[in-house]
Each structure stands twice: as structure tokens, then as C-alpha cells.
Amino acid sequence: MANIKQSMDELMMCDGAVCAALVDSTSGMILGQIGSGVDMEVAAAGNTEVVRAKMKTMRALGLNDVIEDILITLGKQYHIIRPMARKEGLFIYLVLDKTKSNLALARRKTADVEKELTV
């Protein structure tokens, strides 16, 4: 089991990692963060709205399922949002440089970190 600091350090070991955070989606507040290049306060608040909107849409559609991760692909970056299965209301947020990263490995790493993170 890993604490927040260890988990953030682990995420930054992904090729192309720019920054990462653990976010409380009930408030949009950051519980832990690492890296630079993105205003994480703004990103945390904005991605909280993304998670809430997707959850609301799933309920409206009657989908009895869970979100594994949400991938946002930009011209120069990948943004991975991974809600925590064991701790409802929290999500891991990872930003990657698209030219330096391996998306499949980053998604696997994010899933592994989520499983090991204790909050």
C-alpha cells in the first residue's frame, strides 16, 4: 500500500509524465499533486465537472457500470482521469506529453497506482 506522496511519485515515472494529482470530486480540491506545466487548481476543478457530468449521464442512461478511466486527447497532451474504485469521490489525474508517452503503459500504471493508494 502506498500513501499519496508515493503514489504521485510513481505516476511521474511514466514516460512523458508532466504532472499528476489526487482530487476530491465532491469539492474539486487537490489532496496531493506533483509536477508542473498545468494549473492544477483549475484542472482539478474542471475535471471534477467532467467526472460529475459523466456520472450524471450514466445515471440518466440507466447504465449500471463504473468508469475505469476517462481519456482526454489534446493536440500535445493526454489527460487521464481515473476515479478510485475503493474510495468513492476521489480520482487520479495524470497529464502526459503526447510525443514522449506510451498511452497504454500510462493507463496501466494509473490503474496500478489506484489499486495501491491508501487514503
ABEGO torsion letter per residue (X at the ends): XBBAAAAAAAAAABBGBABBBBBBAAAGBBABBBEBGBBAAAAAAAAAAAAAAAAAAAAAAGBBBBBABBBBBBAABBBBBBBBAABBGBBBBBBBBAAABBAAAAAAAAAAAAAABBX
